[in-house]
Amino acid sequence: QQRDKLKQYQRRISLNLERERALARQLLREGKKGKAMLLLKKKRYQEQLLDKTENQISNLERMVQDIEFTQIEMKVIEGLKIGNECLNKMHQVMSIEEVERIIGETQDAVEYQRQIDEILAGSLTEEDEDAILEELNAITQEQMELPEVPSEPLPEKIAGTLPL
């Protein structure tokens, strides 16, 4: 609002400067040099006010930008604060001792499974492996049902006739 008011003030001063310049010319034509000089001094003072007003507008715009940036910083800080609170709640739920216990149990379970695998892999002897292969061959033979081979001799082929 202040920026808008200052800009309106600038426009008013600019219009006054143009009128006073025209009035100073008219006074010079009429021979009233003293009054024209006084009017030009007033015009010069208003130009200085116009410059000050421009500086104030720049300061206001910079201040608005600073406020907006500070608001963004506050949102970031609030987000960090909420994140920190969430982390603290998570840390309360799961302590370091609990995590270490879970990791230890997992390592124990992995080691136990490895031991079982070693026992199973190492307990088979050569005889056991031969027995496993024989059983595999027997299962394979059972799955393959071949037709019976005829025991009668095959008929001899007679030239020119087709077998039935």
C-alpha positions as CSV (number, residue, x, y, z in Angstrom):
1,Q,0.0,0.0,0.0
2,Q,2.8,2.4,0.9
3,R,4.5,1.6,-2.5
4,D,1.3,2.5,-4.3
5,K,0.8,5.7,-2.3
6,L,4.4,6.7,-3.1
7,K,3.9,6.1,-6.8
8,Q,0.7,8.2,-6.8
9,Y,2.7,10.9,-5.0
10,Q,5.4,10.6,-7.7
11,R,2.8,11.1,-10.5
12,R,1.4,14.2,-8.7
13,I,4.9,15.7,-8.3
14,S,5.7,15.0,-12.0
15,L,2.5,16.8,-13.1
16,N,3.3,19.7,-10.8
17,L,6.9,19.9,-12.2
18,E,5.5,20.2,-15.7
19,R,3.0,22.9,-14.7
20,E,5.6,24.9,-12.7
21,R,8.1,24.8,-15.7
22,A,5.4,26.2,-18.0
23,L,4.5,28.8,-15.4
24,A,8.2,29.8,-15.0
25,R,8.4,30.3,-18.8
26,Q,5.4,32.5,-18.7
27,L,6.7,34.5,-15.8
28,L,10.0,35.0,-17.7
29,R,8.1,36.3,-20.7
30,E,6.2,38.7,-18.5
31,G,9.5,39.9,-17.1
32,K,9.0,38.5,-13.6
33,K,12.5,37.0,-13.2
34,G,12.4,36.8,-9.4
35,K,9.1,34.9,-9.2
36,A,10.4,32.6,-12.0
37,M,13.5,32.0,-10.0
38,L,11.5,31.2,-6.9
39,L,9.3,28.8,-8.9
40,L,12.4,27.0,-10.3
41,K,13.8,26.6,-6.8
42,K,10.5,25.1,-5.7
43,K,10.7,22.8,-8.8
44,R,14.2,21.8,-7.9
45,Y,13.1,21.0,-4.4
46,Q,10.3,18.8,-5.7
47,E,12.7,17.0,-8.0
48,Q,14.8,16.1,-5.0
49,L,11.6,14.9,-3.2
50,L,10.9,12.8,-6.3
51,D,14.4,11.2,-6.0
52,K,13.9,10.5,-2.3
53,T,10.5,9.0,-3.1
54,E,12.2,6.7,-5.7
55,N,14.7,5.6,-3.0
56,Q,11.9,4.9,-0.5
57,I,10.1,2.8,-3.1
58,S,13.3,0.8,-3.7
59,N,13.7,0.3,0.1
60,L,10.0,-0.8,0.4
61,E,10.4,-3.3,-2.5
62,R,13.6,-4.7,-0.9
63,M,11.9,-4.9,2.4
64,V,9.0,-6.9,0.9
65,Q,11.4,-9.3,-0.8
66,D,13.2,-9.7,2.6
67,I,9.9,-10.4,4.3
68,E,8.9,-13.0,1.7
69,F,12.3,-14.7,1.9
70,T,12.1,-14.7,5.7
71,Q,8.6,-16.4,5.4
72,I,10.1,-19.1,3.2
73,E,12.9,-19.6,5.7
74,M,10.4,-19.9,8.5
75,K,8.5,-22.6,6.5
76,V,11.8,-24.5,6.0
77,I,12.7,-24.2,9.7
78,E,9.1,-25.4,10.6
79,G,9.6,-28.4,8.2
80,L,12.9,-29.2,9.8
81,K,11.4,-29.0,13.3
82,I,8.6,-31.4,12.3
83,G,11.1,-33.8,10.7
84,N,13.2,-33.8,13.8
85,E,10.2,-34.5,16.0
86,C,9.3,-37.5,13.8
87,L,12.8,-38.8,14.0
88,N,12.8,-38.5,17.8
89,K,9.5,-40.4,18.0
90,M,10.9,-43.1,15.7
91,H,14.0,-43.4,17.9
92,Q,11.8,-43.8,21.0
93,V,9.9,-46.6,19.3
94,M,13.0,-48.4,18.2
95,S,16.0,-48.2,20.5
96,I,19.6,-49.1,19.5
97,E,19.4,-52.2,21.7
98,E,16.3,-53.4,19.9
99,V,18.0,-52.9,16.5
100,E,21.1,-54.7,17.7
101,R,19.0,-57.6,19.1
102,I,17.1,-58.0,15.7
103,I,20.4,-57.9,13.7
104,G,21.9,-60.5,16.1
105,E,18.9,-62.8,15.8
106,T,19.0,-62.4,12.0
107,Q,22.7,-63.3,11.9
108,D,22.1,-66.3,14.2
109,A,19.3,-67.5,11.9
110,V,21.5,-67.2,8.9
111,E,24.4,-69.1,10.6
112,Y,21.9,-71.8,11.7
113,Q,20.6,-72.2,8.1
114,R,24.2,-72.4,6.8
115,Q,25.0,-75.2,9.3
116,I,21.9,-77.1,8.2
117,D,23.0,-76.7,4.6
118,E,26.5,-78.0,5.4
119,I,25.1,-81.0,7.3
120,L,22.8,-81.9,4.5
121,A,25.4,-81.5,1.8
122,G,28.2,-83.3,3.8
123,S,26.1,-86.2,5.1
124,L,25.7,-88.0,1.8
125,T,28.2,-90.7,1.1
126,E,29.2,-92.1,-2.2
127,E,26.9,-95.0,-1.6
128,D,24.0,-92.7,-0.9
129,E,24.6,-90.8,-4.1
130,D,24.6,-94.1,-6.1
131,A,21.3,-95.1,-4.4
132,I,19.9,-91.7,-5.4
133,L,21.0,-92.1,-9.0
134,E,19.4,-95.6,-9.1
135,E,16.1,-94.3,-7.7
136,L,16.2,-91.5,-10.3
137,N,16.7,-94.0,-13.1
138,A,13.9,-96.2,-11.8
139,I,11.5,-93.2,-11.6
140,T,12.5,-92.2,-15.1
141,Q,11.9,-95.8,-16.4
142,E,8.4,-95.9,-14.8
143,Q,7.5,-92.7,-16.5
144,M,8.4,-94.0,-19.9
145,E,5.9,-96.7,-20.9
146,L,7.2,-98.3,-24.0
147,P,4.9,-100.5,-26.2
148,E,5.4,-104.3,-26.0
149,V,7.7,-105.7,-28.7
150,P,6.0,-108.4,-30.7
151,S,7.5,-111.9,-30.3
152,E,6.5,-113.2,-33.7
153,P,8.8,-112.7,-36.6
154,L,8.0,-110.0,-39.1
155,P,6.5,-111.1,-42.4
156,E,8.8,-110.9,-45.4
157,K,8.1,-108.2,-47.9
158,I,6.7,-109.4,-51.2
159,A,7.6,-107.3,-54.2
160,G,4.6,-105.5,-55.7
161,T,2.3,-105.9,-52.8
162,L,1.6,-103.5,-50.1
163,P,1.6,-104.7,-46.5
164,L,-1.7,-104.3,-44.7
